[in-house]
Amino acid sequence: MKKILLLLICVILYGEDLKSLLEYANTNNDIVASKTITEQAKQKELESSQNSFYPTIDLGSFYQRLDNDRTPMQSGDIYSGYAKIGVDLYDGGRKKSIIEQNRALLNSSKYATSAYKKSLQLDITQDFFAVLSAKESLKALEDKKTQLQAEVARVKKLYEVGSVTNDDVEKLQAALSNVVYQEDNLKYQIHALKRGLSIKVGKNVKNLKTSSLKESINIQKSLSDDTLILKQQAKSLQFIANGLNSAYKPQIRLEDTYSLYGYRRSDTYHPEGMDHQNKLMLNFSIRVFDNDVITKQKESILLQKRALAKQIEQSKNIQNINIELATSKIQTVKAQIKSAKTSLLSATSTYKTVAKKFEAGIVNNVAYLDALSVKTNAKAQYETALNNLQVAYASYYYYTNKNIKDFIK
């Protein structure tokens, strides 16, 4: 109990990292749970079709009563119970085709679950780093607000002794109010992002701990789950077509029925019949003509399979293009980080110089506010670029059909 309490305190104080969120969402997200249940349903369908090869056993009974016009040579009351066992000796491969069709649908469902989980990981990763970027922007605004508050206080003192005009004070105060407005807006954005993240993870997310992904852009790609879903659907259609062929093949079924009979209200004219009977029946049938109904159905199924083949090729092309773009994005963001870092260093140096001149009265508040805004924006831009690189890595792993959580440091 103490260990659990300590863990909860650590989470509250230090936040949750990306990997823990992804692992939690993997089993607690409602859509993941829904897709898992769908998988279970498909598994039951497969098991049901596999059991269809076993013989069937039926139990039954009937009771017959003739009150007014009893039939000659038949008792007034007849009751019977029976047991029937039957087995399909040959069905042209229909049951086997159904089994393979259900197996393909089960695999398709598994790939659909996997595809959603990986897509969810990417969404959570994007939201995670969006929150971190917004928090860095908020931190930069808070620094800007602190500096402006200090300048407003300093300039007010100068105004009181007549060194500056009221206009100088009002301009700084207006800039401070604008920062407060931006700060409130950014706080709401962070709250909204966290709420959206909480829905995806499956629990309330409050504090986040900085995380990073490995840099690995030469990994072997796997076919996307979306492509694999389509391939399994195409396979399912092929087995449906194979099953239709069985309609033109012999159907042979063996049944054995054992019945027991009882009678009441019998007499000379309404005698009792047999007391038991065993009936063995071998059924044979084959379709010789249906005006190509089954043939046309099969042609329709195969056309649907051909349509899926086109979608499979498109899906493969889309994956390749997305991998190419994700790789390019990584290089682009790396270049942006270098530029943003240079910009931040320059903006920080410029601000320090302008701030000293402003305090000495060499430059006006317009120049000071401009330098402060440039520095604040440069800081936020640099931190955002660093987080964008992590998202770019996540996108690359997603499009190569990997689990993002496996590449978190």
C-alpha positions, 0 to 999 in steps of 0.5 A, a space after each residue: 500500500 505504501 509503495 502504491 501511495 509513493 508511486 501516486 505521489 511521484 506521478 503527481 509531483 513529477 508527472 508521467 512520461 510518454 512511455 507510461 501513457 502509451 502503455 496505459 492507453 494500449 489496454 485502457 482506451 475504450 476504442 482499443 477495448 471495443 476492437 479487442 471485443 470484436 476480435 473475440 467475436 471473430 474468434 468465436 465465429 472461427 471456432 463455430 465454423 471449425 465445430 461444424 465438422 462434428 456430427 449433430 445430435 437432436 432430441 425430440 418428441 411429439 404427442 398426438 390426440 384424436 378426440 372426435 373422428 379417430 382414424 381407423 387402425 390408429 390409437 386415440 393418443 400417440 406419443 413418441 420420443 426420438 434421438 437423431 444423429 447426423 453427419 455431412 459426409 461430403 459438402 464439396 468443401 463448403 465448410 472448409 471454405 467457411 473456416 478459412 474465410 472466418 480465419 481471414 476475417 479474424 486476422 483482419 480484425 487483429 490487424 485493425 486493432 493493431 492499426 488503431 493502437 499504432 494510430 493512437 500512439 501517434 495521436 498521443 505522442 503528438 498531443 504530448 509534445 503539443 502540451 510540452 510546446 505550449 507549456 514552453 511558450 507559456 513559460 516564455 510568456 511568464 518570463 516576459 510578464 515578469 520582465 514587463 512587471 519589473 519595467 512597469 514598476 521602474 518606469 512608474 517610479 520615474 514617472 513619479 519624479 517626472 523623468 518620463 511621461 504617462 504615455 511611456 507608462 501606459 505603453 508598457 502597461 498595455 504590453 503587460 496586459 496583452 501578455 496576460 491575455 495571451 497567457 490566459 489563452 495559452 493556459 486554456 489551450 494547454 487545458 484543452 490539449 490535456 483533456 483531449 490527451 486524457 480521453 485518448 489515454 483513458 485516464 486523467 492526465 495532469 503533469 507530464 514529464 519530458 520524454 524523447 525518442 531514439 533517432 533511428 531512420 534506417 529501420 526496415 519497414 513492414 507493410 502497414 496494418 491498413 494494407 494487411 487488413 485489405 489483404 486479409 479481406 481479399 483472402 476472405 473474398 477468395 474463400 467465399 468464392 471457393 465456398 460457392 463452388 460447392 453448390 455445384 458439387 454433390 452433397 451427401 449426408 448420413 442420418 440415423 433416427 431412433 424413435 420410441 412410441 407409446 399409445 393410449 385409448 386403443 382398441 380393436 379398431 384403433 390398435 397400437 402401432 410399433 413400439 420402437 423404430 430405427 431409421 437410417 437415411 443417406 441423402 444425396 443431392 446435386 444441383 444441375 441447373 440454376 441459370 448461372 445464379 451461383 456463377 454470377 455470385 462468384 463473379 461478383 465476389 471475384 470482382 470485389 477481390 480485384 477492387 481490393 487489389 487496387 486498394 492494396 497497391 494504393 495503400 502500399 504507395 501511400 505508405 512509401 510516400 509517407 515514409 519519404 515525407 516523414 524522413 524529409 520532415 526529420 531533416 527539415 526540423 533538424 535544420 529548423 532547430 539549428 536556425 531557431 537556436 541561432 535566432 534565440 542566441 541572437 535575440 537574447 543578446 540583442 534583448 540584453 543590449 536593448 534592455 540596458 540602453 532602455 534603462 539608461 534612456 538611450 532607446 524608447 519603449 518601442 525598441 525595448 518591447 520589440 526586442 523582448 517580443 523577439 526574444 520571447 518568440 525565439 525561445 518558444 520557437 526553439 522549444 517547439 522545434 525540439 518537440 517537433 523533432 520528436 513528433 517527426 521521429 514518431 511519424 517515421 516509426 508509425 509509417 514504417 509500421 512500428 510501435 512508437 513506444 518501443 523507440 522511447 528512450 
